[in-house]
Amino acid sequence: MGAQIRVYRQKIASTTSMGKIFKAMELIATSRIGKARARVSASLPYANAITRAVTAVASQSEIDHPLTTEPESIRRAAVLVMTSDRGLAGSYSASVLKQAEHLVELLHEEGKDVKTYLVGRKAQAYFEFRGREYAKVWTGGTDAPEFETARELREVLLKDFADEFEVGGVDEIHVVFTQFKSMVVQEPTVIRLLPLEVVEEESETPADELLPLYEYEPEPEQVLDALLPRYIESRIFNAMLQAAASELAARQRAMKTAGDNAKELIKKYTRLRNNARQAEVTQELSEIVAGADALNG
């Protein structure tokens, strides 16, 4: 009986220690989520402005630019998968990987080869454990992304997009990330970066005011050459920021749930320990009474 009490005491001590870790990680995520949401909001004005500029050039100029023209046949597609570097974030990375698997399956059904790029150690571990190939991986700082990483991603993806199929080039580029909608809702999302699909949100402003007629100097092709790389890196960086905010929100929620479960376990083990102690005391009293009766007899 005493051994059983010691087991419950050890379980209570270990669960209490884990509960402190969960609480600390919840507080850290809570303190960082505000900054992450602010970075997402701060990136939107530039992204919206450059989107309108690219839309104006692409829609009002009859030009044949490789970044805006749909190829006759798509033989290979690039898929950029954004996950986290660390765990303890619930199903955050698993949901992104599930969405990526679904996308890859659809691309294979369409007869396309898939070239995969990874962001985050969780995606790297997932692919390496299953023996799957990937072109390149970026790790470190998924919960606090840097613009230089987005620029490097843009350079690698645009280079592969410009290369021929025979040397590993791709015909289209998809990005799988988690879109941050609120502290409760984060949705795994797939967007196609290239060939360019510029989609403007609905607005009450007339279309002729959104996209005024411009005269371009230099030529529209040169304007697109300058704007599109910046447009791509801004879209990638915005996706990284939304993924970071989603990761922190998921970790905060997961750690709060884990902390609550730890408290419930402590209550359960405490109750079992008290029951075991009471049973031990009852047994000792019974033995004393039985011994006294035997002496009296």
Disulfide bonds with the S-S distance in Angstrom:
none
